[in-house]
């Protein structure tokens, strides 16, 4: 019996000598491929859209991020939204009947009224069909106008 106790003691002491790892910092795998980037909230939002709307909104997303480099993506008011320089910039969304580009600005909507005449518009939004997306040059100008508007509001 004495032998069993001493053997147990040795195993216990060997366990204590193992390095401890903090639960907050899990060990990283030393080899193998890196894990893919986790989905952002906007990726999750787009997964719920119809395939044609998803393609159109993914394209719109790329156009927005090309102009507003470093914009923060988030879900706000149940739409995909973009913050830039700490302020809301634009948003996009899908409904069963159409896609919407949210400018979040009546001032910019009024200044582009002639170019937006062929679309259904609200106070700060443009509705369009997934098979007839907004032209890239128009999206770029609208996003730039919003960036300028936000920066001029900060100076005032």
C-alpha positions in Angstrom: 0.0 0.0 0.0 2.8 2.4 0.7 4.0 2.0 -2.8 0.7 3.2 -4.3 0.7 6.3 -2.2 4.2 7.3 -3.3 3.3 6.6 -7.0 0.3 8.9 -6.6 2.4 11.5 -5.1 4.9 11.4 -8.0 2.1 11.7 -10.5 0.6 14.7 -8.6 3.9 16.5 -8.5 4.5 15.9 -12.2 1.1 17.6 -12.9 2.1 20.6 -10.9 5.3 21.1 -12.9 3.3 21.5 -16.2 3.1 25.1 -17.4 -0.3 26.7 -16.8 -2.0 28.6 -19.5 -4.4 31.5 -18.9 -8.0 30.8 -19.9 -8.1 34.3 -21.5 -5.3 33.5 -23.9 -5.8 30.1 -25.5 -2.9 28.5 -27.3 -2.6 29.1 -31.0 -2.0 26.3 -33.4 1.6 26.3 -34.6 0.9 24.9 -38.0 -1.9 24.6 -40.5 -4.0 27.2 -42.4 -5.3 30.2 -40.6 -8.9 30.2 -39.7 -11.1 32.3 -42.0 -12.2 35.8 -40.9 -15.4 35.5 -38.8 -18.5 36.9 -40.4 -19.3 40.5 -39.7 -22.8 41.6 -38.8 -23.3 42.8 -42.4 -22.3 39.4 -43.7 -24.9 37.8 -41.5 -27.5 40.4 -42.8 -26.7 39.6 -46.4 -27.0 35.9 -45.9 -30.7 36.4 -45.1 -31.3 38.3 -48.4 -32.5 36.7 -51.7 -29.5 35.7 -53.9 -30.1 38.5 -56.5 -30.4 41.1 -53.7 -27.3 39.8 -51.9 -25.2 40.2 -55.1 -26.5 43.7 -55.6 -25.9 44.7 -52.0 -22.5 43.1 -51.9 -21.6 45.2 -54.9 -23.0 48.4 -53.3 -21.0 47.5 -50.1 -17.8 47.3 -52.1 -18.5 50.6 -53.8 -19.1 52.3 -50.4 -16.0 50.9 -48.9 -13.9 51.9 -51.9 -14.8 55.6 -51.4 -15.0 55.6 -47.6 -11.8 53.6 -46.8 -11.8 52.4 -43.3 -15.5 52.8 -42.7 -16.9 50.8 -39.8 -19.6 48.3 -40.7 -22.5 47.7 -38.4 -26.2 46.9 -38.1 -28.2 50.0 -37.1 -32.0 50.3 -37.2 -32.1 46.8 -38.7 -30.1 47.8 -41.8 -26.5 47.5 -42.9 -24.9 50.8 -42.0 -21.5 52.4 -42.4 -19.8 54.8 -39.9 -17.0 57.0 -41.1 -14.9 59.3 -38.9 -17.2 58.5 -36.0 -20.4 59.5 -37.7 -23.1 57.6 -39.6 -22.5 57.8 -43.3 -24.8 55.7 -45.4 -26.8 52.4 -45.1 -28.3 49.8 -47.3 -31.1 47.2 -47.0 -33.4 44.8 -48.7 -37.1 44.3 -48.5 -39.2 41.7 -50.2 -39.9 44.1 -53.1 -36.7 46.2 -53.5 -33.3 47.2 -52.3 -32.7 50.6 -50.6 -29.7 52.8 -50.3 -30.0 55.1 -47.3 -28.2 58.4 -47.6 -29.4 59.6 -44.2 -29.4 63.2 -45.5 -32.2 65.3 -46.9 -29.7 67.9 -47.9 -27.7 65.5 -50.2 -31.0 64.1 -51.5 -32.1 67.6 -52.6 -28.8 68.4 -54.2 -28.9 65.2 -56.3 -32.7 65.4 -57.1 -32.2 65.7 -60.9 -30.0 62.5 -61.0 -32.4 60.6 -58.8 -35.5 61.5 -60.7 -35.8 58.1 -62.3 -35.8 56.3 -58.8 -38.3 56.1 -56.1 -36.9 58.2 -53.3 -37.8 59.0 -49.7 -36.5 61.8 -47.5 -33.1 60.2 -47.2 -33.4 56.9 -49.2 -33.3 55.6 -52.7 -35.2 52.4 -53.7 -34.2 50.3 -56.6 -34.6 46.8 -58.0 -31.8 44.2 -57.6 -31.7 43.6 -61.3 -31.2 47.4 -61.9 -28.6 48.6 -59.4 -27.5 52.1 -58.9 -24.7 53.2 -61.2 -21.2 53.1 -59.6 -20.4 56.7 -60.5 -23.6 57.9 -58.9 -22.9 55.8 -55.7 -19.4 57.2 -55.5 -20.6 60.8 -55.8 -23.3 60.3 -53.2 -20.9 58.8 -50.7 -18.4 61.6 -51.3 -21.1 64.1 -50.8 -22.0 62.5 -47.5 -18.4 62.5 -46.4 -18.1 66.2 -47.2 -21.4 66.9 -45.4 -20.2 65.1 -42.3 -16.9 66.8 -42.3 -18.4 70.3 -42.8 -20.9 69.6 -39.9 -17.9 68.9 -37.7 -16.3 72.2 -38.5 -19.5 74.2 -37.7 
